[in-house]
Each structure stands twice: as C-alpha cells, then as structure tokens.
Amino acid sequence: MENLAIYEKARSVPENAKKKISGGRLNGKTDINPMWRIKMLTELFGPCGIGWYYKTVRQWIETYGEEAAAFVNIELYFRKDGEWSQPVSGTGGSMFAAKERGGIYVSDECFKMAATDAISVACKQLGIGADVYWEADSTKYSAVCGNEGPITRKGQGEPQQLQEVIRELSRTGYTETSVCRTYKINSLSEMSELQVRDFLKKIKNVPDREAG
C-alpha cells in the first residue's frame, strides 16, 4: 500500500546498526546507531537540507535535586512528491549534570545528545527502525516469548495452545516477529486455532537452538 511505502522501506534495521544495551533500566533493549537513521532519511528523501531537515523548537534544563537533564523539542520535515510535509514532532533528553561517585559530572554535549534522541523519536513515527520498536514494545495483548504466565488475548486460539507456541519459540529460538510476519498478524494473541495448529505442526521437527 502507498500509505506504508516509507514504513516498509525503513522498518528493518541491519545487524551492524544494532547494539544490545547491557545494564541500567534499559538492560536487554536494542540501541540503534543514530547515523543509520540519518542514512535512511537520506535514502528516502535526499540529502539533509534538500530532501529533509529539522528545526529546534525548544531547549531547556530540568533540575532534580543535585542532578539536571537537558531536553530538546524538534520538528522534522521531509519532501515527498515535490511537497514538504507537515512537521513531525520529537522530544529528546540527555543528562546535563549527573551525580557520580566522584561528584557531579557535567556534560557539554547534553543538548547535542538530546537532539539526536529527539530525531530518533520523530523517525520512529515514520516507521524508521519499526521492527526494533515492535519487538521491544509490549501490550496487554502481546504474548512474550518465554512468558509462562496467563495470556490476556482477543484471538481465537485456545490459551493452552498459545502457551505451546511460546514454549516452541523459546525452544527453537524463533521470534514472535517471524511468526507474525508468516501469518500476517500483529501479535501471537491474534492467532486463530488453525494458525496455531499449522505452526505447531511445522515447528515440531525444528531442532533445539542449543543443538545448532
């Protein structure tokens, strides 16, 4: 569909542009190289300043006790079919003054880092890197690989069968995303009973991921 043209072109992130985050509140999440987003914007629309650009709308500092964080609001614009888009808004943040063991550390690059973060937020709304965000985001209807708890769902398959699907994903190393693409659904919770049976039949002969 034409409406998904940009989304589909930019949704997949190459492995060399991804990095797993270790430690902190984002432990286990995936970070995307910011230059990859710039590359995608350039591929989609042309060089910065010609096919796309952004404007800084606001910069400010928020203080929290002895610490302070910098925030930036931007508006991203792109040219498509000879016309400029409406603004795509993005807000980003980065620490300005962080309390560490040796005292307060002050960053002189906080606004630059906050602007980079804001660009990533705006790009996300265009679908750039969508597959990474899709896997990271969870909803009350999403079945998470390896989760042995009860499933809240709105599909047609039986909960017990969906638990079998999840166990098979964990065993083989297949991802929820790959299953959703195969059956053209948004989450495992939308699998019909026939789809569940088809999946379980196909995957039963796939070896354990440890065996590979």
C-alpha positions in Angstrom: 0.0 0.0 0.0 1.2 3.5 -0.8 0.5 4.7 2.8 3.0 2.1 4.1 5.7 2.8 1.5 8.0 4.8 3.8 7.3 2.4 6.7 8.1 -0.7 4.7 11.3 0.7 3.2 12.7 1.8 6.6 11.3 -0.7 9.1 14.2 -3.2 9.1 17.4 -2.4 10.9 20.7 -4.2 9.8 22.5 -6.1 12.4 25.6 -3.8 12.2 23.4 -0.8 13.1 22.0 -2.5 16.3 23.6 -2.9 19.7 22.2 -4.6 22.8 22.1 -2.4 25.9 23.6 -4.0 29.0 23.0 -2.6 32.4 20.6 0.0 33.7 16.8 0.3 33.3 17.2 -0.4 29.5 19.1 -3.7 30.0 18.3 -6.1 27.2 16.8 -3.5 24.9 18.3 -2.7 21.5 20.0 0.6 20.6 20.0 1.8 17.0 23.1 3.6 15.6 21.9 7.2 15.1 23.9 7.5 11.8 21.8 4.7 10.4 18.7 6.9 10.8 20.5 9.8 9.0 21.4 7.3 6.2 17.7 6.2 6.0 16.4 9.7 5.9 18.9 10.5 3.1 18.0 7.3 1.1 14.3 8.1 1.4 14.2 11.8 0.8 17.6 13.1 -0.2 20.5 15.0 1.5 19.8 16.9 4.7 18.7 20.5 3.9 17.4 19.4 0.4 15.2 16.4 1.0 14.7 16.7 4.8 15.7 18.9 7.7 14.7 19.6 11.3 14.2 22.7 13.4 14.9 23.0 17.1 11.8 24.4 18.6 12.8 24.5 22.3 15.8 23.7 24.5 15.6 23.6 28.3 17.1 22.2 31.5 15.1 20.4 34.2 16.7 20.0 37.7 16.1 17.1 40.0 17.9 17.7 43.3 21.6 17.8 42.5 21.1 16.5 39.0 19.8 18.1 35.8 18.7 16.9 32.5 18.6 18.7 29.1 15.6 18.4 26.8 15.1 19.4 23.2 11.9 19.6 21.1 12.3 19.4 17.3 10.2 19.4 14.2 11.2 17.1 11.4 10.3 18.0 7.8 10.7 15.9 4.6 10.0 16.4 0.9 7.8 13.8 -0.8 6.4 14.1 -4.3 7.7 17.6 -4.6 5.9 18.8 -1.5 7.1 19.5 2.1 5.5 17.5 4.9 3.8 18.9 8.0 6.1 18.8 11.0 6.8 15.5 12.7 7.5 16.3 16.3 10.1 14.7 18.6 11.3 15.3 22.1 14.6 14.0 23.4 16.6 14.2 26.6 20.0 13.6 28.0 21.7 14.2 31.4 23.4 17.6 31.9 24.6 17.2 35.5 24.7 13.6 36.8 25.7 12.6 40.3 28.5 10.1 40.3 30.9 8.7 43.0 33.5 11.4 42.3 30.9 14.2 42.4 28.7 15.9 39.8 29.6 15.2 36.2 28.6 17.9 33.7 28.2 17.1 30.1 29.0 19.7 27.4 27.3 17.6 24.8 23.9 17.2 26.5 21.9 19.3 24.0 23.5 17.5 21.0 22.7 14.1 22.5 19.1 15.3 23.4 18.7 16.4 19.8 19.8 13.1 18.5 17.3 11.4 20.8 14.6 13.7 19.5 15.4 12.8 15.9 15.0 9.2 16.8 11.5 9.8 18.2 10.4 11.7 15.1 11.9 8.9 12.9 10.0 6.3 14.9 6.7 7.9 13.9 7.7 7.4 10.2 8.4 3.8 10.8 12.2 4.1 10.6 13.5 1.1 12.7 10.0 -0.1 13.3 10.9 -3.7 13.7 13.2 -3.0 16.7 10.5 -1.0 18.4 7.8 -3.5 17.6 9.7 -6.2 19.4 10.5 -4.0 22.3 7.0 -2.7 22.9 4.6 -4.9 24.8 0.9 -4.5 25.2 -1.7 -6.3 27.3 -2.5 -8.5 24.3 1.1 -9.4 23.4 2.5 -12.8 24.2 6.1 -12.5 25.2 8.5 -15.4 24.2 9.3 -17.4 27.3 6.5 -16.0 29.4 4.8 -18.9 31.2 2.1 -16.7 32.8 -1.5 -16.5 31.7 -2.3 -14.8 28.4 -4.8 -12.0 28.0 -5.9 -12.2 24.5 -8.5 -11.4 21.9 -7.8 -14.0 19.2 -9.5 -17.4 18.5 -6.8 -19.9 19.6 -7.0 -21.5 23.0 -4.7 -20.1 25.7 -3.2 -23.5 26.3 -2.3 -23.8 22.6 -0.7 -20.3 22.7 1.4 -21.5 25.6 2.6 -24.3 23.4 3.5 -21.8 20.7 5.5 -19.7 23.2 7.4 -22.8 24.5 8.3 -23.8 21.0 9.6 -20.3 20.3 11.7 -20.5 23.4 13.0 -23.9 22.5 13.9 -23.2 18.9 15.0 -19.5 19.2 12.4 -18.3 16.7 10.9 -14.9 17.4 7.3 -13.7 17.8 8.0 -11.2 14.9 8.8 -14.0 12.5 5.5 -15.8 13.3 3.5 -12.6 13.0 5.0 -12.0 9.6 4.2 -15.5 8.4 0.6 -15.3 9.4 0.2 -11.5 8.8 -0.9 -10.7 12.3 0.2 -8.2 14.9 0.8 -10.4 17.9 0.6 -14.1 18.9 -2.7 -13.3 20.7 -4.4 -12.9 17.3 -3.5 -16.3 16.0 -6.5 -18.4 15.1 -6.8 -22.0 16.1 -6.0 -23.2 12.6 -2.9 -21.0 12.6 -1.7 -22.4 15.9 -2.1 -25.9 14.7 -0.3 -25.1 11.5 2.6 -23.5 13.3 3.0 -26.4 15.9 2.9 -28.9 13.0 5.7 -27.1 11.1 8.0 -26.4 14.0 7.9 -29.8 15.8 10.8 -31.1 13.7 12.9 -28.0 14.2 15.9 -28.8 16.4 16.5 -27.0 19.7 18.5 -23.8 19.4 21.2 -25.2 21.7 21.8 -28.0 19.2 22.8 -25.6 16.5 
